[in-house]
Amino acid sequence: MNAEIIAVGSELLLGQITNTNARFVSSHLAEIGINVYYHTVVGDNPDRLEQAIRIAESRADLIIFSGGLGPTKDDLTKETIARHLGTTLAMDEDAMESIEAYFARAKRPMTENNRKQALILKDSEVLVNHNGMAPGMFYKHDSRIYILLPGPPHEIEPMFQFEAKPKLIRLLNKENVIVSHVLRFYGIGEAELEHRLDHILEKQTNPTIAPLASASEVTLRITAKTDTAEEAWKLINEAKEEILEVVGEYLYGYDDDSLTTRAVDLLKEQDKTIAAAESLTAGLFQSELASVPGASSVLAGGVIAYNEEIKISQLEIDEELLKTYGVVSEETALAMAGNVRRKFGTDYGVGLTGVAGPDAHGGQPAGTVWIAIASDAGSEAFKLELSGMRNTNRIRTVKLTLHYLIRTLTR
């Protein structure tokens, strides 16, 4: 089955928001063996939307729409599709009750146009919206399937994953089970990873292995299609073992892991605590850790020491050390990590200092960064030579700090 995703909304064309929905839906369709050959974005115009539908019908068996299901006059997705397919809209009473209940809980009057959100394509299967008002729809017409989803990511993502995707799996793979498992790597580029695994990737059939690079990591998605979940996991584990024999040193996690969640989970599992002294990152590292629920059990706190005076007064770094080696140096990073660890009484201390850019500082070129990690086992420093824009360098520093922390925790 081939699919096309049509995102509806003039705000997408104006660049006011990014179309993350297409990326999310495409990744889940790939898991279940559905090819996505086209992404289309169209504004809030019924004629242009209908034209986009006709084009999609000429090349796709499955057409998925995101956006345009709301209460306002420019939300015309389901009306346009109904007219195009020669059907009508009907009121979904369950959705209407849910909308009315929301306004009652919020103690707000419900305007009449909110009733529009409960309208669905007649005879469509309703996709319940547990995170918003407008329900989605799963509609079969002739030889095609049309799936209508809301636009807000916090609504479309759970609706597709838990409502629409299971229906597609049952429809398309009645006698098969499809299981996917993601391996997450850091510290190796996509090209090098693929080069090292070329002999494995060339012979893949079932399971299939798909590499994917993002701004901060490389992933491999292993997907097996068999009669039972047990057989699928057997195939996945065999492939995983072969992959890790080659590039296992770069693996940091699986599936929904991130560098941040993995680092926090390891600290929790080992009952360890951490504090950070940050210069160029100005609190980004601590903020990243704090984005994980329960991080308070491992993150004690830290110091943002953005200038020399604070490094001396708050971190008690020897002024002579700074004069001798400079603010951006291995010695300063190690002193920051060790002193913040003692100051907060934690198991680990992190010190981050560097030149974010665009200009040089302290005789060091832009992109020069030192990361230090201190613990009872000793201290270690890592030098980076980054080449990105200012904030890109700061973000990469945080990601690499998490990478080195994970490596330290898994030795």
SVG drawing of the C-alpha trace seen along z (x, -y; Angstrom):
<svg xmlns="http://www.w3.org/2000/svg" viewBox="-26 -39 76 57">
<polyline fill="none" stroke="black" stroke-width="0.4" points="0.0,0.0 1.2,-3.5 0.3,-6.5 0.2,-10.3 0.0,-12.7 -1.8,-16.0 -1.3,-18.7 -3.9,-21.4 -3.3,-24.9 -2.2,-28.3 0.0,-28.7 2.2,-25.9 2.7,-27.7 3.4,-31.0 6.2,-29.4 4.4,-30.2 4.6,-26.5 6.6,-23.5 4.9,-20.4 6.1,-17.9 2.9,-15.9 4.0,-14.5 7.3,-13.3 5.6,-11.6 2.9,-9.8 5.5,-8.8 7.7,-7.2 4.8,-5.1 3.7,-4.1 7.2,-2.9 7.0,-0.6 4.1,1.2 5.3,1.5 3.3,-1.3 5.3,-3.4 4.9,-7.2 5.9,-8.7 4.5,-12.2 3.9,-14.9 1.6,-17.7 0.9,-20.9 -2.1,-23.0 -3.7,-26.1 -7.2,-26.7 -8.8,-26.8 -11.4,-24.2 -10.7,-24.4 -6.9,-23.9 -7.6,-21.1 -9.9,-19.3 -7.2,-19.6 -4.7,-18.1 -7.1,-15.2 -7.5,-14.4 -3.8,-14.3 -3.3,-12.1 -5.9,-9.7 -4.0,-9.2 -1.0,-7.9 -2.0,-6.6 -4.2,-3.9 -4.1,-5.6 -4.6,-9.4 -4.0,-10.9 -5.1,-14.4 -3.9,-16.5 -5.6,-19.7 -8.7,-21.6 -11.1,-19.8 -11.6,-22.7 -14.5,-25.1 -13.6,-28.1 -14.7,-29.0 -11.3,-28.2 -11.4,-24.6 -12.8,-23.0 -11.1,-19.6 -14.0,-17.3 -16.5,-19.5 -14.3,-19.5 -13.7,-15.7 -17.4,-15.0 -18.3,-17.1 -15.5,-15.4 -16.5,-11.9 -20.2,-12.6 -21.1,-11.9 -22.5,-14.0 -21.6,-14.9 -23.3,-13.5 -23.2,-14.5 -21.2,-12.1 -23.2,-12.3 -20.3,-10.9 -18.0,-13.6 -20.6,-16.2 -21.1,-15.1 -17.3,-15.2 -17.2,-18.8 -20.1,-19.9 -18.5,-18.2 -15.2,-20.1 -16.9,-23.5 -18.9,-22.5 -15.7,-21.6 -14.0,-24.7 -17.1,-26.8 -17.0,-28.5 -19.9,-29.1 -19.8,-26.9 -20.2,-28.9 -22.4,-27.4 -19.5,-26.9 -18.0,-24.3 -20.8,-21.9 -19.0,-21.8 -16.1,-19.9 -18.4,-16.9 -19.4,-16.4 -17.9,-13.4 -18.1,-11.8 -21.2,-9.7 -20.5,-6.0 -16.8,-6.6 -15.2,-4.9 -14.6,-7.5 -11.1,-8.0 -11.6,-9.2 -9.8,-12.4 -8.6,-11.9 -6.6,-15.1 -8.8,-17.6 -12.3,-18.1 -12.5,-17.2 -12.7,-13.4 -10.7,-11.8 -12.1,-9.6 -11.2,-6.4 -13.2,-6.2 -13.2,-3.6 -14.4,-4.7 -14.0,-2.4 -10.5,-1.1 -9.0,-3.8 -8.8,-4.7 -9.1,-8.3 -7.9,-9.1 -8.7,-12.5 -6.7,-13.7 -6.6,-17.0 -3.7,-19.3 -2.3,-20.0 0.7,-17.5 -0.5,-16.7 -3.8,-15.5 -2.7,-13.9 0.2,-11.8 -1.7,-9.8 -4.7,-9.5 -2.7,-8.1 -0.6,-5.8 -3.4,-4.4 -6.5,-4.7 -5.6,-4.8 -2.5,-2.7 -4.0,0.4 -6.9,0.2 -4.4,0.1 -2.4,3.1 -5.6,5.2 -6.7,4.2 -3.4,4.7 -1.8,7.5 -4.5,9.7 -2.3,12.8 0.9,11.1 2.6,9.4 4.9,6.5 7.4,5.6 9.9,2.7 12.8,2.1 15.0,-1.0 18.7,-1.1 20.1,-4.5 23.7,-5.5 25.8,-8.5 29.4,-9.5 29.3,-8.0 28.0,-9.6 25.3,-8.0 27.8,-7.5 30.3,-5.7 27.6,-3.6 26.2,-2.5 29.7,-1.8 30.6,0.5 27.2,2.3 27.2,2.5 27.6,6.2 24.5,6.6 22.4,4.0 23.0,5.5 21.6,8.9 18.6,7.7 15.2,9.2 13.2,10.0 13.9,8.2 14.6,5.0 17.1,2.5 16.6,-1.2 19.2,-3.9 18.1,-7.4 20.2,-10.4 19.0,-13.4 20.8,-16.4 22.2,-14.6 22.2,-10.9 21.9,-8.0 19.2,-5.3 18.6,-1.9 15.1,-0.7 14.8,3.1 11.4,4.3 10.3,7.9 7.1,9.3 6.1,12.8 3.1,14.9 3.8,14.3 5.5,11.6 7.8,14.3 9.1,15.1 9.5,11.4 11.6,10.7 13.7,13.8 14.6,12.3 15.1,8.8 17.4,10.1 19.5,12.1 20.0,9.0 20.6,6.8 23.4,9.1 25.1,9.0 24.9,5.2 26.2,4.7 29.2,6.9 30.3,4.2 29.1,0.8 28.0,1.7 30.5,-0.8 28.3,-3.6 25.0,-2.3 23.4,-4.3 19.7,-3.2 16.7,-1.7 13.2,-2.7 12.0,-5.8 15.2,-6.5 17.0,-9.8 20.5,-10.8 18.8,-12.7 16.4,-10.0 19.2,-7.4 21.6,-9.5 18.9,-10.1 17.8,-6.5 21.4,-5.3 21.9,-7.8 18.6,-6.5 19.5,-2.9 22.9,-3.4 21.4,-5.7 23.9,-8.5 23.6,-12.3 25.0,-15.0 25.7,-18.7 27.0,-20.9 29.1,-24.1 28.2,-25.7 29.8,-28.5 29.1,-28.6 25.9,-26.5 24.5,-28.8 22.2,-26.2 21.3,-24.2 22.7,-21.0 20.8,-21.2 17.6,-22.3 18.0,-19.2 18.2,-16.9 15.3,-18.6 13.1,-17.9 12.9,-14.3 10.2,-13.5 11.8,-12.5 15.1,-14.2 15.0,-15.8 16.1,-12.5 19.5,-12.7 20.0,-16.4 21.1,-18.3 21.7,-21.7 24.5,-23.7 26.2,-27.0 26.0,-29.1 29.5,-30.6 29.4,-32.7 32.3,-35.1 35.6,-34.8 34.4,-36.5 31.7,-33.9 34.1,-31.1 36.3,-32.4 33.7,-33.5 31.1,-30.8 33.2,-27.8 36.3,-28.8 38.5,-28.2 42.1,-29.5 42.6,-32.8 46.1,-31.8 44.9,-28.7 42.7,-30.9 45.5,-33.3 47.9,-30.5 45.7,-28.2 42.8,-30.5 39.1,-30.2 38.7,-27.8 41.1,-25.0 41.3,-21.5 42.5,-22.6 39.6,-25.0 37.0,-22.5 38.4,-19.9 38.4,-22.5 34.8,-23.4 33.7,-19.8 35.5,-18.9 34.6,-22.0 30.9,-21.9 30.8,-18.2 32.3,-19.1 30.0,-22.2 26.8,-20.1 28.1,-16.9 27.2,-14.8 28.6,-11.6 29.3,-13.3 30.3,-16.8 30.2,-18.2 32.3,-21.2 31.5,-23.0 33.6,-25.8 34.2,-27.0 33.8,-29.5 30.3,-29.3 31.2,-31.9 31.1,-33.6 34.2,-35.4 37.3,-33.9 37.8,-34.3 40.8,-34.1 43.1,-33.1 40.8,-30.2 38.9,-30.0 35.1,-29.8 33.9,-26.2 36.6,-25.2 34.9,-23.5 36.1,-21.5 33.9,-19.0 35.0,-17.5 33.4,-14.8 34.5,-14.3 33.7,-11.4 35.3,-9.2 36.9,-7.2 38.7,-10.3 38.3,-13.1 38.3,-13.1 38.2,-16.0 37.2,-15.9 38.1,-18.6 35.7,-19.5 36.3,-21.5 32.9,-22.5 32.1,-24.4 28.5,-25.3 26.6,-28.5 26.7,-29.9 23.6,-28.2 24.2,-25.0 27.6,-24.7 25.9,-25.2 23.3,-22.5 25.9,-20.1 28.0,-20.6 25.1,-19.5 24.4,-16.4 28.1,-15.4 28.2,-15.9 25.3,-13.5 27.1,-11.1 30.3,-11.2 28.2,-10.9 26.5,-7.8 29.9,-6.3 31.2,-7.0 28.1,-5.5 28.3,-2.3 31.9,-1.4"/>
</svg>
